[in-house]
Amino acid sequence: LMELNREHFAALERVLPAERVYFDEAELVEFAGDKWGRGDLADVLVRPRSTEEVSLVLGWASSHGVAVTTRGSGWGYVGGAMVRRGGILLSLDRMNGIREISGNDFVAVVEAGVVTGELQRAVRARGLFYPPDPASAEHCSIGGNVATNAGGPRCLKYGVTRQYVLGLEVVLADGRILELGGRSHKNVTGFDLLGLFVGSEGMLGVVTGATLKLLPYPAARLGVAAVFADLAGAARAVQAIFEAGLLPCACEIADEFTYRVFQRMNGEAETGGAHLLVEVDGSVAGTLAEIREVEAVLLGAGALSLRMALDEAGVEALWATRRQFSLALTASRAVKLNEDVVVPRGKLVELVRFAGELGKRYGVDIACFGHAGDGNIHVNLLLDSGEGAEAILDELFRQVLAWGGAITGEHGIGMAKARWWREAVSAEVDEVHRTVKGALDPLGILNPGKWL
Ligand SMILES: Cc1cc2nc3c(=O)[nH]c(=O)nc-3n(C[C@H](O)[C@H](O)[C@H](O)COP(=O)(O)OP(=O)(O)OC[C@H]3O[C@@H](n4cnc5c(N)ncnc54)[C@H](O)[C@@H]3O)c2cc1C
């Protein structure tokens, strides 16, 4: 890729309106990196307002061989939006409009920079539902969610972002604009190119717009929080829920360590035990019957205490508690490395046990919580500094892969997990990734220096 000076980039101001192009260090710093790290500074920050402007930027970058790193909100957890090779940082934050919400077609048509939580509220006001619910929803963008195929607690019942992408507007590396899919809820014309771009971490094209599938907003949401003697007991209770033929929309688990840190932070009496949150949603009568069944299953599985939430406000209060687990861990130590490994459901208890042993062996605290129903557990390394973490993660990831799991279930590879990419996939899978990348971005200008 070309090394260019400020004069070269100034040419961008002739391609775009000048107020889209920023050279000031303060702005370059403000937009640098994500929640994993800051990385290098770009040579220039560009904040386009339309797909056509994105196309002009990429066309210009292609013809000059300049690197382009795309950024949504910078709330990623793996350094995906970090700049590695200078060039252009392309922020989609100003393309944040909701173009349409259609109750007839059950779709929302949005620009990529729209904040996920804002979209959720806008569709909710129309009685509609956009289920994907990353915990970062108040900050992250739909474009970022598409680029990382984001998930969240509700994935258990509703699936991940990919299941809601009906159409995409993508600008290719050379500036061509690609319209994929549309507003039909089914479409199998040709290869699943939508799927190819979902989860592509800004390396195959820039998503500028999306048509998303919506559902009717559930008439009722109920929940229950339970405390079990230990995490194995809570995990067995999740299994018992499924065995009873029930599919809650979320089953969130937290180990004894996490729950204790949370109680301590809030000045609550330390009860000990592991925490399980279950939410059900659907019709008014159906959810009432279902939550009673869940209650019976939890008691039968040895729950020590239960807190029932029989209306939406109550469920939100349970979630407010659950959301504090991560914050409490963050506040408890200088460094928290949040890994989002996923294992086959049946390996859940073994994963948590393994993480505990790993922590003992290395003399570090490791806290586990997350999406029990999906086998997707956030394994948090709590450290005084980041030093020595790689050896622990080597062991963790190797074991997860040996169980048939994956090193990332939600956050992606980015920079944080680049080191483990070749262990996580076969030589053939790596080669096909490179072939696809080479076909769509032959100059390698999109998000260079990451895991491929
Ligand atoms: C506290 C916290 C909680 C989180 N909880 C969850 C969770 O529950 N579930 C989950 O899945 N993730 C979670 N995340 C991770 C993160 O929020 C998601 O990965 C989210 O999708 C990132 O969106 P963003 O707009 O911030 O993307 P960014 O961080 O800006 O970018 C992420 C990646 O996507 C690419 N990208 C961004 N926009 C585009 C675009 N328009 N076109 C092409 N490529 C693009 C970037 O190049 C980068 O590789 C959490 C993060 C934090 C900090």
The ligand as a MOL file (V3000), in Angstrom:
LIG
                    3D

  0  0  0     0  0            999 V3000
M  V30 BEGIN CTAB
M  V30 COUNTS 53 58 0 0 0
M  V30 BEGIN ATOM
M  V30 1 C -19.5530 -3.4370 26.8360 0
M  V30 2 C -19.6520 -4.1830 25.5420 0
M  V30 3 C -20.6050 -5.1710 25.4090 0
M  V30 4 C -20.7100 -5.9040 24.2110 0
M  V30 5 N -21.6730 -6.8640 24.1080 0
M  V30 6 C -21.7760 -7.5660 22.9590 0
M  V30 7 C -22.7890 -8.5790 22.8240 0
M  V30 8 O -23.5810 -8.8270 23.7220 0
M  V30 9 N -22.8460 -9.2490 21.6540 0
M  V30 10 C -21.9700 -8.9960 20.6200 0
M  V30 11 O -22.0800 -9.6290 19.5620 0
M  V30 12 N -21.0100 -8.0590 20.7370 0
M  V30 13 C -20.9000 -7.3370 21.8550 0
M  V30 14 N -19.9260 -6.3830 21.9740 0
M  V30 15 C -19.0090 -6.1500 20.8430 0
M  V30 16 C -19.4300 -5.0120 19.8930 0
M  V30 17 O -20.2580 -4.0830 20.5010 0
M  V30 18 C -20.0370 -5.5460 18.6030 0
M  V30 19 O -19.0090 -6.2370 17.8990 0
M  V30 20 C -20.6400 -4.4690 17.6980 0
M  V30 21 O -21.2330 -5.1080 16.6090 0
M  V30 22 C -19.6340 -3.4400 17.2060 0
M  V30 23 O -20.3290 -2.4150 16.5070 0
M  V30 24 P -19.6300 -1.0190 16.2150 0
M  V30 25 O -20.5570 -0.2170 15.3970 0
M  V30 26 O -19.1470 -0.4170 17.4700 0
M  V30 27 O -18.4140 -1.5160 15.2950 0
M  V30 28 P -16.8870 -1.0690 15.2900 0
M  V30 29 O -16.2310 -1.4020 16.5750 0
M  V30 30 O -16.7840 0.3110 14.8060 0
M  V30 31 O -16.3460 -2.0650 14.1550 0
M  V30 32 C -16.3710 -3.4560 14.3380 0
M  V30 33 C -15.8910 -4.1460 13.0550 0
M  V30 34 O -16.8390 -3.9620 12.0340 0
M  V30 35 C -16.2940 -3.2400 10.9280 0
M  V30 36 N -17.3310 -2.3120 10.4990 0
M  V30 37 C -18.0250 -1.4230 11.2560 0
M  V30 38 N -18.9500 -0.8050 10.5190 0
M  V30 39 C -18.8600 -1.3160 9.2780 0
M  V30 40 C -19.5560 -1.0780 8.0590 0
M  V30 41 N -20.5430 -0.1790 7.9800 0
M  V30 42 N -19.1840 -1.7650 6.9440 0
M  V30 43 C -18.1910 -2.6760 7.0030 0
M  V30 44 N -17.5030 -2.9380 8.1250 0
M  V30 45 C -17.8310 -2.2710 9.2470 0
M  V30 46 C -15.0400 -2.5840 11.4550 0
M  V30 47 O -14.0600 -2.4190 10.4530 0
M  V30 48 C -14.5790 -3.5880 12.5080 0
M  V30 49 O -13.8690 -4.6210 11.9110 0
M  V30 50 C -19.7960 -5.6400 23.1590 0
M  V30 51 C -18.8330 -4.6370 23.2960 0
M  V30 52 C -18.7470 -3.9140 24.4680 0
M  V30 53 C -17.6970 -2.8530 24.5770 0
M  V30 END ATOM
M  V30 BEGIN BOND
M  V30 1 1 1 2
M  V30 2 1 2 3
M  V30 3 2 2 52
M  V30 4 2 3 4
M  V30 5 1 4 5
M  V30 6 1 4 50
M  V30 7 2 5 6
M  V30 8 1 6 7
M  V30 9 1 6 13
M  V30 10 2 7 8
M  V30 11 1 7 9
M  V30 12 1 9 10
M  V30 13 2 10 11
M  V30 14 1 10 12
M  V30 15 2 12 13
M  V30 16 1 13 14
M  V30 17 1 14 15
M  V30 18 1 14 50
M  V30 19 1 15 16
M  V30 20 1 16 17
M  V30 21 1 16 18
M  V30 22 1 18 19
M  V30 23 1 18 20
M  V30 24 1 20 21
M  V30 25 1 20 22
M  V30 26 1 22 23
M  V30 27 1 23 24
M  V30 28 2 24 25
M  V30 29 1 24 26
M  V30 30 1 24 27
M  V30 31 1 27 28
M  V30 32 2 28 29
M  V30 33 1 28 30
M  V30 34 1 28 31
M  V30 35 1 31 32
M  V30 36 1 32 33
M  V30 37 1 33 34
M  V30 38 1 33 48
M  V30 39 1 34 35
M  V30 40 1 35 36
M  V30 41 1 35 46
M  V30 42 1 36 37
M  V30 43 1 36 45
M  V30 44 2 37 38
M  V30 45 1 38 39
M  V30 46 1 39 40
M  V30 47 2 39 45
M  V30 48 1 40 41
M  V30 49 2 40 42
M  V30 50 1 42 43
M  V30 51 2 43 44
M  V30 52 1 44 45
M  V30 53 1 46 47
M  V30 54 1 46 48
M  V30 55 1 48 49
M  V30 56 2 50 51
M  V30 57 1 51 52
M  V30 58 1 52 53
M  V30 END BOND
M  V30 END CTAB
M  END
